[in-house]
Amino acid sequence: MGLRERVEEEIDRLNPRLMELAQGEVGIISIDEDTGVVTLRVFRGLLIANGINACSLWADKLLKEAVPEIHEVITIFGPTPCSGDTPG
């Protein structure tokens, strides 16, 4: 099983836990199998000190524990813009 499949499988397991712990969830934006960098989008979730999103912290920690090949988790906050949402 490749890195992408392992990360997708782990996200599927992680999201119910994040919903329970922090009322949020994450989705995969991209996975660079060469560098081990995973970029996630964080949807909702409770905030903790200094505006850091709890889902972001837990996703980073839990993904790296489950898939040791991950070297970095980048998180982007908020919904994906729809194609019709461009300003103008």
Secondary structure, DSSP 8 states (H G I E B T S, - for coil): --HHHHHHHHHHHHHHHHHHHHSEEEEEEEEETTTTEEEEEEEE--B-GGG-BHHHHHHHHHHHHH-TT--EEEEEES----GGG---
